[in-house]
Amino acid sequence: MNDKPHLDVEALAELQDVMENEFEVLIQTYLADSRSRIESLDAALQAESAEQFAKAAHSFKGSCINIGAPRLGGLCFEAEQLGKDGDLAQGRVMLDAIQAEFQEVAQRLQNFDQEE
């Protein structure tokens, strides 16, 4: 997992070129959406719903890949697999890892936008 970068800078630069003035809106939307998805993962864990955990992780994975956050997407993939396997024993550890990586990604995204 650690071999993947926090951000795919090339993909982000391409998104920035395409989105132009709307790039900041895209980043802020992704960040807000991600916080909501993390809350959904937490709620699924509290409800002990492996199915909901897998679904929340799957949708979060897609948005991470689309924005260019491959490491976070990989963690979401692992979380999705736990849910699909019906094994939430490591769910809290996985969610903690997702939250930590999200914080890293959020900081880098905000700095990325300022650099450009």
Secondary structure as the mmCIF struct_conf table of DSSP 4:
data_model
#
loop_
_struct_conf.conf_type_id
_struct_conf.id
_struct_conf.beg_label_comp_id
_struct_conf.beg_label_asym_id
_struct_conf.beg_label_seq_id
_struct_conf.end_label_comp_id
_struct_conf.end_label_asym_id
_struct_conf.end_label_seq_id
TURN_TY1_P TURN_TY1_P1 ASN A 2 ASP A 3
BEND BEND1 LYS A 4 LYS A 4
BEND BEND2 HIS A 6 HIS A 6
HELX_RH_AL_P HELX_RH_AL_P1 VAL A 9 MET A 19
HELX_RH_3T_P HELX_RH_3T_P1 GLU A 20 GLU A 22
HELX_RH_AL_P HELX_RH_AL_P2 PHE A 23 GLN A 46
TURN_TY1_P TURN_TY1_P2 ALA A 47 GLU A 48
HELX_RH_AL_P HELX_RH_AL_P3 ALA A 50 ILE A 67
TURN_TY1_P TURN_TY1_P3 GLY A 68 GLY A 68
HELX_RH_AL_P HELX_RH_AL_P4 PRO A 70 LYS A 84
TURN_TY1_P TURN_TY1_P4 ASP A 85 GLY A 86
TURN_TY1_P TURN_TY1_P5 ALA A 89 GLN A 90
HELX_RH_AL_P HELX_RH_AL_P5 GLY A 91 GLU A 115
#
